[in-house]
């Protein structure tokens, strides 16, 4: 069948793309490289932000310790999709508001979470999974007073043996130029045990000043029952190293060393700078119905956290910290109550095989 003049022109254009020797060589090289890369069977290495998550999140007390009394009441209305509301009451704490109300919605593609407290501070998160490997995460924080609003947009792509992310924090063009902070990171598995990556930071806090660009390097090595990671922080301003090890099925321990070089970054010069280092050692023990964490650092701070499941819907948390250098002591006690009917429990068991929400 004869082609029209218009169809023949389009065919010739596409034929140039498929028959061009340079493009064919590039396509064959890419296919060959992808096949060899897939044959290596490299694992997913995680992300640069979570390169030391086994120590920072699983063992240490970061973002989990608190002071004063706290009560959390959570009511679940559905499991698939997940929808629940919660009330948080606290007293005797300078960091937590007296009251906070939160609502959460989660599905395999969408995650929504918003919190408003008695100080009229609003925090919201919205995550959307465009594809199984691509997720966009946004967060907004608004507090009373001028200059208290923050926003961030994070795009993460998860490959079979790598991860890439681009994050923008407080981006704006209202001052006639681009301001804010932009972070790009990439982590690649080199061998089944070794992963290497880098992170670049471009920032301009306010208009009228030149931007700064810094680069950090990261590495992660995974053994049979231990993981070691290290980071050379942006602008050679510090070095951070972490080591995690599983001692038994219930016990895991970790150590973190952070060495900061004051005044050695961009524009800091080599003279007049000092250095400051902190070493933290922690351990976690999982019981059948509870878990206990403890950590101590080189500055004399000793902390512990005990989480005890008294009944299926009730959990009690005790937190304590002693600062030997400052001669201070902090204590915290929390009670968490979760309310859900028997039908929701059965629904949760039936939806256990579904893809988790993009938390």
JOSULGI-V368712 format. One record per helix or strand of 3 or more residues. SS is the DSSP state (hx for helix, st for strand). FROM is the first residue (numbers start at 1). TO is the last residue. Records with the same first field share a line. If there is no record, write none. Layout:
# JOSULGI-V368712
SS->FROM-TO + FROM-TO
This chain:
# JOSULGI-V368712
hx->5-19 + 21-39 + 53-56 + 234-236 + 342-350
st->68-78 + 82-91 + 99-106 + 110-117 + 122-131 + 134-142 + 150-158 + 162-172 + 179-189 + 194-204 + 212-222 + 226-232 + 238-246 + 251-262 + 274-286 + 290-297 + 301-311 + 314-323 + 328-339
